[in-house]
Amino acid sequence: MSDNFSFPENLRALYNNQSEAIRERLDDFANVPQEEYFYELCFTLCTPQSKAKNAIQVVNILKQRNFQNEPFNPSDILRRPEHYIRFHNQKGISLLQAQANYRQIEKEILSSSSAYEKREWLVRNVRGMGMKEAAHFLRNIGIFGTAILDRHILKHLTAYGVIELPPSLTKAQYLDIEARWQEFATWAKIPIDEMDLLFWSIETGEILK
């Protein structure tokens, strides 16, 4: 399979130029204080089909209003046009449920289970969390190794011959693509968490969360 991989030299050069900044960003994730985990969860629940920058603004407001300790219906904040979050009513419900169940969620996050086991638990127990969202949340609090398969990542993996772009993404397909990406990352000598940020820097010109 690795004989079919393609990793252009210009991409290798871009990685070499960006690797220090990418690793610094991953260090930032690894050093997120535990008291911020709840709001990282809120961020992840807001991001599907919405802009990350909008989700950051929303989470900043939730922090200011102490949503973790004084919950309220956040839908009105999510629907504001200056930082609009799609599906704001449904995501508002997910945020409230996450707040109500956060002690149990935190217990699982801090457990000795593997990143894959934590992801599976989150998908089963947190409303609004699929495989991608759970992996995204774990990465943002420094639990590395699971794949965040959004459309930009899938596009790059297709371009480099790692996968054929699927019309949809079932759980079985997600796990298969994750395994193929892990193989590709090993072949390219770039961990998938670093490659994720590399692909995103190509898309946005920034190394975001």
N, C-alpha and C positions, 0 to 999 in steps of 0.2 A: 504493500500500500504506500509506503513512504516514497517509492520510486515515482509516484504520480504527484508528489507535492511540488509546489513551486513557491519559493520565497525570494522575490526580486532583490537585487543588490541595493536598489535605492531604498527599499523598505528596511533592509539590514542597516544601511547607513543612517536612516532616520531613527531607528531604535538605538544605535550607538550614540547618537547625538542626544536622545531624550532619556536614556536609561537612568541617569542620575535623578532627573526630575520625577520620573515614574516611580522609582524606588522611594524617593522622599514622600511622594503622595501615598504610597502604600504604608510607609512608616506612620504617616498621619492617621490612617485608618487604624493601624495597630495600637495607636496611643490615644484613641478616643476614650475619654473617661466613662466609667460605667454609668454615671448619672446622666449621660447623654444618649444611652442606648435607646431609651423610649422614643426620643425625638428622631433618632435615625430610623426607627421602625415607622414612625409617622411619615417621614420623608419617603420611604420606600413604598408605602401604601398609596401615596399621592402620585407617584411618577408614571404608572402605566398610561400610555397614550397622552401624556402631558409633558411639558417642558420641565427639565430638571431645575432650571433657574426659577420657574414659578413655584415649584415645590419647596425650594429653599426659602423663598419669601414667605410662603404659607407657614412653614415650620417655625420661622422666626416669630411670627405673630402668635402661634400657639404657645411658644416659650414665654413670650411677654405676658400672655394671659394665664400662664401656669396651668395649661390644659391637663397635664399629668395629674395634678392634685386637686384641681377644681374643674372637672369636666363640664362641657357645654356642647351643644350641637354646633359643629364647626362648618356646616354646609354653607352658611352665608359668607364665611371667609373664603372658602374654596371657589365660590362662584364669582368672586369679584373679577371684573375684566382685566385689571392691571396684573393679576397673577392667576389667570383662570386655570382651574383644574377640571378636566373632563369627568363626567359622571360624579359630580360633586355630591349629590344626595347619597348615592350608594357608598362613595368613599367616606362620607361623613359618618355613616353607620359603622363602617369598618374601623374608623379611628376610635369611635366610642367603645366598640367592643374590645379593641386592643387595649384601651385605657382600663377598662373594667377587668380584663384578664391578665394584666401585665405582670403581676407577681408570678403567675404560673409560667408565662412566657420567659421572664427573666431567669427563673429557676432552670429552665431547659437550656437557655443560652449559656449559662455558667456551668453547666454540667460537664462531665468528662466524655460525653459522647462525641463521635466524630463529626466533622463538618457535614458529611452526607446524612448522618442520622439527625442532626439538628435541622437540616433543610427539610427532610421528610416530615419531621414533627411539625415544623412551621406550616408546611403546606396542608397538613391534616387538621391543624388546630387554630389557625389564624385566618379569619375571614378576609378575603381580598388578596391572599398570598398564593401565587402559583410558584412553579419551580424557579422561574426567572426572578421574581420578586424576592423569594426567600434567599436565593444566592446573592442577590444585590445587597440585601440587608446584612447578611453575614459578612460579606466583603467589607462593607462600610464600617463594621465594628471590629475589623482585623481578624476575622475567621476566614482564612483563604482556602482556595483549592477547588471550589465548585464553580461551574460555568454560568455566566450571565448571558443567556442566548437571546439578545434582542435582534431586531432586523438588521442593524448595521454590522453586528458581529457575523450574522449568518451570511450577509453579502460578501464580507471579506473571506470567510471560510470557503465560500463557493468559488470566489475568484482564484484562490490558491489551491484549488483541487482537493480540498479536504472533504467536502460534502457536495451533494447535489441539493439545491435549495428545495426544501419540502413545501408543498402547498399549504400544509398546516403543521402544527407541532404537538403531537401527542406526548404523553409522558415517556413512552417507550422510545419515540424518536428523539426526544430531548436527551435521554440517557445515552443513546447511541451516538448522537452528535457530540455530546460531552466527551465520550470516550475517544472519538476520532480527533477532537481538538487536543485532548491530553497527549495523544500520540504525536500529533503535529508539533505541539509545543516542545515536547521532548526532542523531536528531530531537529527543530529550529534552535534549540537551546535557549528558549525564552519561556519562562513560566506563564501559564495562561492568565494569571492576574496581571502580569506586566503586559502581555500581548493585548489584553482587553483595553487597557489604558492607551496603548500604542494605537490601536484601531480607532479609539474614540478621539485621540488627538488629531488623527488624519481627518476625521469627520468634522470636528468643531474648531480645530486650531488651538484647543485648550485641553488640559488634563483635569477633567472634572470628576465629580463623584457619581 
